Amino acid sequence: RYTDSRVDEQERGLSVKAVPMTVVMQTGKEKSYLLNVFDTPGHVNFSDEVTAAMRLSDGVVVVVDAVEGVMSNTERVLKAAVQERLPVCLVVNQLDRLVMELRVPPADAYHKIRHTIEEVNAVLERECSVLGLPVVRVSPLKGNVAFASGLYSFCFTLKSFAAMYAETHSGIEAEKFAKFLWGDLYMHPVNKTFHRTVREASCEGVEPSRTFVSFILEPLYKLFAHCAGEEQAELEPLLREVGVYLRKEDFALDTRGLLKKVCRAFFGPPSALVDLIVEHTPSPAANAPTKVDMCYSGDLTGPVAEGMRQLKGVNGELMVMTGKNYHRPDCSAFDVFGRVMSGVIAKGMKVKVLGESYSLYDDEDSAVREVTHLWIYNGRYRVEVSHVPAGNWVLIGGIDSSVTKTATLTAANCDEEVEIFKPLRFNTTPVIKVACEPLNPSELPKMLEGLRKIDRAYPLAKTKVEESGEHVILGTGEMYMDCLLHDLRKLYGDLEIKVADPVVQFNETVVETSALKCFAETPNKKNKLYMTAEPLEKGVGEDIERGLVKMSWGEERLADHFQTKYDWDVLAARRIWAFGPDAQGPNVLVDDTLPTEVDRRALGSVKDLIVQGFQWAAREGPLIEENIRNTKFKVLDATLAQDAVSRGGGQIIPTARRVAYSAFLVATPRLMEPVFFAEIVCPADCVAAVYTVLSRRRG
């Protein structure tokens, strides 16, 4: 709870913001490491915070409840980690619930823990196979699984527990012994040898337990049982035997307080977790090439990318990738949090801020700003510094006026061609809309300023003005909207607002092929475009959105993929022009013209303009001006003017949009409503009440 620094987080008992910390921690061998840690929310509504944190990180430690197992959000986080090519470590948390709450026997607790780990591996395996990557697995034997209880402040791995045995029993090698503490292994009680079957390890008819149960879970259960059930006189000598010495006043504590003290003394500092992170998470220098390949949108063989791959410091071009914005304590301004990919950022430096719309051909979304402050952000406080070298996280002040969501920072005097880091790709979309207005109309400017701050503070939140003049906020769910409106009222606006009932954002689609071959004429009457629309094959739109199909692949690879996976014919597969409404949009534009009927050279010259018109149409559909989804548009014919002036952007783009609308409207259009997936765990006697609530919500 240390990182829950906001009042509403403490009141709700729920993390809302991803909070970074930079801490120095020791391993089991007492070697110190500087760890940059992001504490991210576990609530499914705030998965955008997790996405932003992953962009700046080199590895992921996923914490899973030992009782609940893998939930829908756990699955989403694991998939995102695989997509970002981040190594995954697992912490099976709340072991105390198995002992104190469910009171399951140690053997059953082992099976429950094992099932949870297998569930995690099943998700990782599935996602790796979809993306065509080598299979990633977690296992206690690999050392990338830890067992913990946040409530009682302990954490251990097989290796750290084996080291505790090695300290008290001579002749035990911790590294070797740890390999025998997981899986179907049993120890013969007399020979002290390990066997793979119960029959081989049995002695005088006594059935042995698995090594994890007998060496780890049973001692843990006994520790809990003695602390919970015995008085000081009996408990003190028992604790002394295992090397735990408490003060007299500690025995007067309640069971929870006493167990906390005992577990802290028994397990010691959390060096097992530090060992796990150090061993399985690459350093910034080791992970730099992968990070650059995943995040940089520019030339990956150029000097800028090469400098980031080598994590060049003083000699490298300054490149900073930002991921989140944090408001100042007085909420008057924002500071930008990012990762220095190469070079050194210093206080007082002039930097060029490149926004998400920046490109080498259109540099409108860029500005030169001066860095006024640099901090190391540490949850509840900030440490001001003068400069930060490559490979570190930094909080930057003075540049927030040019940053909305994410940005790329480079030196103002940089001579190299610099392109931006890719904008964040979220695994969910904001579909809940709320319209708001100030209670006092004169406070409208204050509310608009508050909405702009909301846009910066929440990675996935969107604010816009509808045609009706309503100010609309879009978010991922009820909890998300509640936190967002709280911030607007209390932090960023300090005003009373009226809020309309929430509604969901729809998409538009078609269910049949266009009944007619539609055409549209340009305003100058010199060009005609013919188009039809039809439903896209099942799975194509989803694959495009997930990045499994990309326009950047090139014609041959794209054609081969569409032929083999979706059974497209050769002609259509080779003539895919674009996806829409953006590079990863779930709609496809196909050139279906005949070379004998169309001037190919003239059509090629207006291809980009037709694509722009199609993407405009896909972004704002004809029914309710929402995104079009799962629709294939075919360009059937085009009559184009001979002179290039008569077929310019002003003529072709609006015409392409109009013909796409016409084709869409005669293809039996439909509205698509988003579906909310919820996982509900409850006692048997509450099922009826849950069904009642769900039926009210059309569940």
Disulfide bonds with the S-S distance in Angstrom:
none
